[in-house]
């Protein structure tokens, strides 16, 4: 593999596959379009505490089925560092489970529009969560756009949805399946 190919990010490949406007660009050019420098720097000494609060919040929600405790823990995390984008994704999930959809959307919008900039992993989760909520609210156009954004950033759920809903991606998938089938047939004939 060439050194150029080794430097091409997975995000660039996804951008090439899911964004028809990128079809004329090289993968190197596409990989330079995905920002990976966070807008805000979280003090390194805070990160272990923030991650611990997140972990405890998730455990409270999943294992203890205590959404109020989960919300309290994730709120502590946000109070400790209001620019910690991942916590807003987690709080949005808790709000969604508590049927507080407007608050969930507020947090997801905050991640997407402000604190998540330059953090593809955080953004792909936020876009995908928001897409699911919009789909449940019958905002099919908004949902599709958010699924596409989540897919572009590498979320597998968003990618699967986008492929299933995008006629261009469906066509590419069919062509790939045909090529693979032909290659398998050739290999079996030898």
C-alpha positions, 0 to 999 in steps of 0.5 A, spaced: 500 500 500 502 506 498 503 511 503 498 516 500 493 510 501 495 509 508 494 516 510 487 516 507 482 516 513 476 512 513 472 519 514 474 521 507 472 514 504 465 515 507 465 522 504 466 519 497 461 514 498 455 518 501 456 525 498 455 525 491 458 532 490 465 529 492 465 524 487 470 528 483 475 529 488 481 525 490 480 521 497 486 526 499 482 532 498 476 529 501 480 527 508 482 534 508 475 537 509 473 533 515 475 537 521 478 533 527 481 539 531 476 540 537 473 547 538 475 547 545 480 544 549 478 540 555 484 540 561 487 534 561 486 533 569 479 533 568 478 528 563 478 522 567 473 525 572 469 527 566 469 520 563 468 517 570 461 521 571 459 519 564 461 511 565 457 512 572 451 515 569 451 510 563 451 504 568 445 508 572 441 508 566 443 501 563 444 497 569 440 500 575 435 503 570 435 509 575 434 515 570 434 520 575 441 518 578 443 518 571 441 525 569 444 527 576 451 524 574 451 527 567 449 534 570 455 533 575 459 532 569 456 538 565 457 543 571 464 540 572 466 542 564 460 545 560 464 544 554 465 537 554 461 535 548 460 527 549 456 529 556 451 532 552 450 526 547 449 522 554 444 527 557 440 527 550 439 520 551 437 520 558 432 525 556 430 521 550 428 515 555 425 520 560 420 522 554 423 529 554 424 530 547 425 537 547 431 537 552 434 532 548 434 536 542 436 542 545 442 538 547 444 535 541 443 541 537 448 544 542 453 539 540 452 540 533 452 547 533 457 549 538 461 544 543 462 538 538 466 542 532 472 538 530 470 531 534 467 527 529 466 521 534 461 525 538 458 529 532 456 522 529 453 520 535 449 527 536 447 527 528 444 520 529 441 521 535 437 527 532 436 523 526 432 518 530 428 523 534 426 527 527 424 520 524 420 519 530 417 526 529 415 525 522 421 530 520 423 525 514 427 531 510 431 533 517 432 526 519 435 524 512 440 530 512 442 528 519 443 520 518 447 523 512 451 527 516 452 521 521 454 517 516 459 521 513 462 522 520 462 514 520 456 512 524 454 505 522 447 506 524 446 512 520 451 509 514 446 503 514 440 507 514 443 512 508 445 506 504 438 503 504 434 510 503 439 513 498 438 511 491 445 512 488 448 508 494 443 503 493 446 503 486 453 503 488 452 497 493 448 493 487 454 494 482 459 492 488 455 486 489 455 484 482 462 485 481 464 481 487 459 475 485 462 475 478 469 474 481 467 469 486 464 465 480 471 466 476 474 463 482 470 457 483 471 456 475 478 455 476 
